[in-house]
Amino acid sequence: MFNLKHLIFVIQRHISQVSWPALITLLLLHAVLTIVFLALAKEEALAHPDNFLYYYIVTTSTVGFGDHSPESLAGKLIVSIFQIPFGLALFGAFLGKIGQSITILLRRHMTGEKSFATMQNHIIIFGWNPQRTPKIIDHILGDLKREKRIILLCVKAQIEHPFSDNADVAFAKLQSFTNLDELKRVGISQADRVIVDGSDDNETFTTALRLSKIVNADCHISTYFDDETKVEMLREHCENVECSVSRSIEMLVRSIQDPGSSRIQEELLSTLKGDTQFSVQVPSNFESSGIEFIKLFSTFKVQYDATVLGIADNRIGDGMLLNPANNTLIKPGQIVHYIAKQRLLSDDIAWGELG
């Protein structure tokens, strides 16, 4: 009894076993033999270089516009016995291979099996939490003047791409966040920013410790912990890792002592609502003598509608000084923290006028 499903399965299996080089070689061989046979059959019009490619594709695919066709008996036999039957089989296999490849690519996109080894200047998020992770991505994308980096979400959970409809978010599923081969697959050495939000503090700690030694020198790693002791250990060994801990207790006390404090913190941290806290680095070619804080403060407020909060020596906040004295000197390479409606890029600021 004829079994259509079995026939389709057999065809698909044979297509999958034929490699692209083999299939293309067979197509080229068929085309070459066809033009040779037509030339021997004195079908000069069909075998002519100006016509053959068009004729071959139209006829072999059975579209058949009828503007070119064999005239001799030998030519008709070649087309009906050799060109169309074998060519149609090869064309079917070729189209089937294309469809199969597209299906595999789409499937790999959803399952996180793609390689991102060549990706550059991207943001990698390690870890998946159904409540936190979507908010992290929303806040990153909410910064409208951020550098346009692709966000690569790396998970160990058995899920499919949760943001497949967002072109700014790629997806990779890993077996381990510390395996070097898997980290190479997500382009860890070319990443510009990394967020580590493990399932627990132990996973976050080991992942951050591993990554700190293999990311590029300019990559910044951000982590979150519940246990402050791990923060102390990580800070001792990894200068390029910035550690955050829960401040719920401090916020609870602050909101009871100074009502409304929680609303201020919410707006300062969120790119989706109100003014937000940002930072910008003073260019290295800025005047070596620096500039007094009061001048920086007044210029930012008057020219850019931004309020300077303080300065730090580097991106992870070492030497942080909030509300410094008016005569404090701001020097090249320091980080200026400010609040504004949207981010100020370094090129937006007239540093020369400040100097």
N, C-alpha and C positions, 0 to 999 in steps of 0.2 A: 504494500500500500504506500502510495506517494506521501512523503512527510516533508512539507514545506519548511517547517522549523529546522529540521535536521539539515536540509539543503542549505538554508541561510547560514546555519552554524558552520558548516563545512567551508562555504565560500569565505566567511569572515576569518576562519582559522587560516586558510591559505593566504588571504590578503595580509594578515598580520605577520605571517612567516616570511613574506617577501620584503626585503629591505628596499629602502628608497634607491640606493645605487643600482641594485639589480633591476628594479622596475624601470628606471630611467634608461638603463642600458638596453633592456628589451624593447622599449619604445623607439629608441634611436635606431636599433638594429632593424626593426620592422620598417621604419621610415626609409632607411637606406636601401633595404632590399626592394621596397615598393618602387622607389624612383629608378633603381637599376632595372627591374623587370619592365617597367613602363617604357624606359628608354630602349630596351631591347625589342619591345613590341612596336617601336616606331610611333609611340604616343608623345610626339615632341611637345605639344601644347601642355600636356599634363606634367611632363617631366621637366619643363623649363623652370629654372630657379625663381623667376618672378611669380610663377603661378603655383608651384608645387606645395608650399607650406599651407597656403589658403585651401587649396584643393584637398590636401591630405587631411586636414583637421575637419573640414566640412563633411567630406565623404566618410571618413572613418568613424566619426561620431554619429553618422546616419542622419545628420540634418539635411544634407542633400539639396542645395538650392537649384541644382540643375544647370547652372551656367557653365560648368566644366564636367565632361563625362567622356569615357573612352569611346573611340569610334571603331577600332578594329576588333575582330573576334578575339584575338590574343589578349588585347587590352581588357575586354569585358571579362574574360576568364580570370585574368590576374586580379581584377578588382573584386569579382564576385566570389572567387575561391580563396584568395590569399589576403588581399588588403582588408576587406570589410570584416570577415569572420575573426581573424587573428587580431586586427586592430581594435575591433569592438571589445574583445575580451580584455585587451591591454588597457583601453580607455576606461572600461568599467573598474578594473583593478586600480587604476590610477585615481579615479574619483573616489573609490571606496577607501583608498589609503589616505587621501586628503581628509575625508570625513572622519576616519578613525583618528587621525592625528589631531584634528580640531577637538574631538571628543575627549581625547587623552589630555590635551592642554587645559580644557575647561575643567576636567575632573581634577587635575593636579592643582589648578587654581583654587578649587573648593576644598580639597583635602590637605593643602599645605605642603605638597611634595615638590614644588618647584624649587629651583636653585636661584639664589639671589647673590651668588658669589661676586658678580660684577657690579652690583648696585653701589652707588656712591653717595656720600653725604646724607644718609638717611637716618631716621630716628627708629631705634629698635625698642620695643616694649617686651620684656620677658615676664611672662605670667598672665594668667587669665582669671578674672573675677567678674562674674556676671553683673555685679552692681558697680564696681569701681572702674573697670576697664573702659566701658563705653563713655563714662564721664571724663576719664583721662583724655581720650581721643577727642571728645567734643571740646574740651578746654584748649587742647593743642590747636585744633582747627579754628577755634574762635579767635585766635590771635591773627587778625587779618593782614598784619604787616610782617608776619613771621617769614623767615626764609622758606621757600617752597620745597620742603623736604618730604619725601615719601615716608609714611609711617609703616614699619614692618612689625606686625604683631606675631610674636613667637610663643607658642603654647605647647604644653605636654598633654593637655586635656583632650579627650576623644570627642572633638567637635569639628564641624566644618566651618568654613570662613564666615564669621558672624557679620562682616561688613563688606560682603561681596559686591554690593551696589555702590560702594564708595571708591572712586578711582584713586584717592589719596592714601588708601590703606591696603597694604599687601598682607599676606598671611603665610606663615610657615609653621608646620608641626614638627617638633623635635622630640627625640627620645630622652635627651639630656641637655641641660643648659650649660654644662661644663665640658662636654666632649668637643675636642678641638675640630674634628672633621665636620661636625654639625654646625659649629660656630662659623667655620669657613663658608659653609653653604649659605649663611645669612649675611655674609659680607661684613663680619664683625670688625675687621681691620680698617674698613673704609667708613664705618658708621661715624656720624657727627655727634649724636646724642644717644644716650641709653637710659632707659628707665627699667629698674629691676623691682618687680612687685610679686615676689614669690608667694607660694601657698602658705608659707610660714616664715618666721624669722631665720630659721636654719637654712632654708633654701635660698632666701634672699642673701644671707651672709656668704655662703659658699659661691653663689653665682657672681656676686659683686667682687669677691676676692679673686676669682678666676679671670673675670673680664678685665680687671684693673691693669693686668700685666700684658694683655694682648691687644687692647684697643690702641688707636693711634694717639700721638701725644696731645692732640687738640681735642680729643673726644671727652665729653663730660658725662659722668655716670651719676644718676640720681636714684636713691633707694629709700624705702620706707620700713621702719621697724616699730614693733611694740616694746621690745626689750632694749633699754638704753645701754646695757652693758655691751651688747654687740656693736652698738654705734661707736663706743670708745675704742674697742679693739680694731674696728675697721678703719677708723680715722688714724690710728697709729701706724697702719701698714699701707694705706692706699690714699695718696694725696689727691688723686683725681676723682674720688668718690665723695659725693655730697649726701649726707645721711639726714633723713627726716624722721621724727618720732611723733607719736600722738600728743597733741597739746590740748586734749579735751578738758583735762582738769584745770589747766590755766585759763582756758576760755570760759569755763563754768564760773570760776571765781571772778574773772574780770567782768563778766556780764552782770554779776550780782552787785559788784562794787561800782561799776560804771555802766549802767544800762545802755544798750545799743552797741556795745563793743563787738558782739558777735556779728552784727550787720556790717560793721566796718571791715572786719576780717573777711567776711564773705565776699564783699565787693573788691577788696584788695587782691584776693587770690583768684577771682573769676574773670576770665576774658569775655564771658557771656553777659556780664551785668556791670554797669557803672565803670568808674575809673579802676584801673588795675595797676599793680606793682610790676614794673619792668626794670631792666638794667641795661647799661651800655658801657662799653670799655673805652676809656680815654685812649686815643691813638698813640702809638709809640713815638710818632714824630712830633707830638705836642711839645710845647716849650718845656725844656728840662727843669726850669725853675718852678714850674707849676702855676696854679692860679688859686687865689683865695676862695674859700667855700662860699662866702657871701656873694661874690660876683657870679659864680656858677649858679647859685640858687636863684638870684634875681634874673639872670639871663634866661634860665630854663622857664621861669614862671612868666616873664613878660613876653618872650619870643615864641615859646613853644607850649604855653599853658600846661606846664608840667611842674610838679612839686618834688624837689630833691629830698629824699629821706636820709641818705647817708652814703658812705663810701666803704669799700673793702679793698684788700690788697689783691685778691684773686677771685676767680669765678665761684669757688666753693665757700667764699665768705670769710676767709681768714682775715683777721685784723678789722673786722666789721666795726664801724663807728657811726652810730646813728646821731643825727642832729649835732654834728661837730661844731666846734667854735667857729666864729665867723672868719678868723684869720688862718684856719687850717688850710694847708696847701694840698691841692689836688694834683697828683703827678701822673706822668705817662704810664699807661698799663693798668692803672687802678680801675675799679668797677664802680660806676655811679648807679645807685638805686633810686628810682623815682616813681611817682604815680602819675598816670595820664590816661586819657581816653583811649589812646592807641599807642603802639610802640613807636619810639623814635629810633631809626637806624642811625648808625654812626655818620653816614653820608648826609643825613638830614640836618646835622648840627654844624653850625659855622664855627668850628673849633678855632680857626685863625682869629676871628673877632674876639673870642674869649681871651686869647693870649695877648 
